[in-house]
């Protein structure tokens, strides 16, 4: 599994190249500080946009439960796990809007806004 330095190197070599080259990013990347075994943080690139008119790239961030340091009673049952997932998804959506202002299609980072109903499904 590539680490952050390998990801940075790949991104640097891809800078300015065509969309097709970005397929190299597909897969799982460990993110520091440290590595996935010490931080539990990973970037998963599930789909890479292959041209400007194709559907956008899809990525996930994965954080191990121990690394998140969530109180065990919050995730002890399905209702608690749903509530925690909803809370974290809303915080990520807020951070994406704050850190990457812009519109979809202009290189900005966004996440689908959670609805008033929570479904046991990924945010993409």
N, C-alpha and C positions, 0 to 999 in steps of 0.2 A: 504494500500500500504506500503510494507516494506521500511524502511529508510536505510541509509548507515550502521549504526551500526548493524542492523539485517542482511544485506547483508554480512558484514565482518564476523559476527558470523557463518553464513551458510557456507561461503567459508572456514573458519577455521575448521569447523567440517567435511567438505568434503575432505579436504587435504589428499591425499594418498589413498582415497577410489576409487572404480571403477567408470567407466563412468556413469552407470545408476543412481547413486546418484545425479549427477549434474542436473537431471531433476527438482530438487527442486528450481533451480534458475529461471525457467521460470516465466515470469510475469514482472511487472513494479516495479522499485525500485527508491525511491526518493534519490537524491544525494545532500549532503550539499556543501557549508556551508548553514546552515539553513535547510529548507525543501522545497519541491516542490512549496509550496505556496509563499515562499519568494524568491527562486532562480529560479523557473521555470525549473529546470534541472532534467531529469529523464533518467534512463537506462532501456530500454525495451529489455528483453531477449525473442526473438520470437521462437527460435529453439535451442535445446541443443544437441550437438553431443553425441550419445549414445554408440559409440564404436570407436576404432581408425580408422576404415575403413569407417565410416559413413561420410556423408557430414558435413562440419564444422558448428559450432554453429553460429547462426545469432543474432546479437544484433543491437539496434539502440540507439542513444542518441537524446533526445527530449528537446528542449529549447523553452520556451514560447517567443512569439514575444516581449512582454514588457520587459522580462528579458534580451533579446538579445540587446535591446536598438538600434534597427535598425531604421534609419530615415524612416518615413512613406512613403516618396515619392519613396524610393527604392522598396517598395513592394506594390505599389498602383495598379499595373496592372500585368497581366500574364507574360509579358516579363520581368518586373523587378523581380518578384518572381522567375522566372526561372534563371535569372542571379545571384541573391543572393544565390539560392540553389546551383548552379554550383560553385560559388566562395567558399562557405562554405564547400562543399564536397571536393573540391581540397585542401583546407587548412587542413581538417581532414585527408585526404590521406597522405599529406606531414608529418603531425605530427605523424601519425601511423608509417610511414617508419622511421622517426627519432627516435621515442621513443621505438619502438619495432622492431629492426632490426632482420632479420632472414627470413626464408622461410615459406610459408604456410605449415601447418602440424607439425611445431615444437613448437607450443604454441605461436607463434607471433600473433600480432593483425594486421589486414590488412583491407583494404576497396577496392572495385573494383575501378580502376582508371576511372575517367570520360572520355568519348569519346569526339571527336570534335563536336558531335551533342548532344544536350540536349533533353532528353525526360522527360515528366512529370511522373516519376516513382521513386520508392525508389532505393537506391544504391545497393540493394541486390536482 
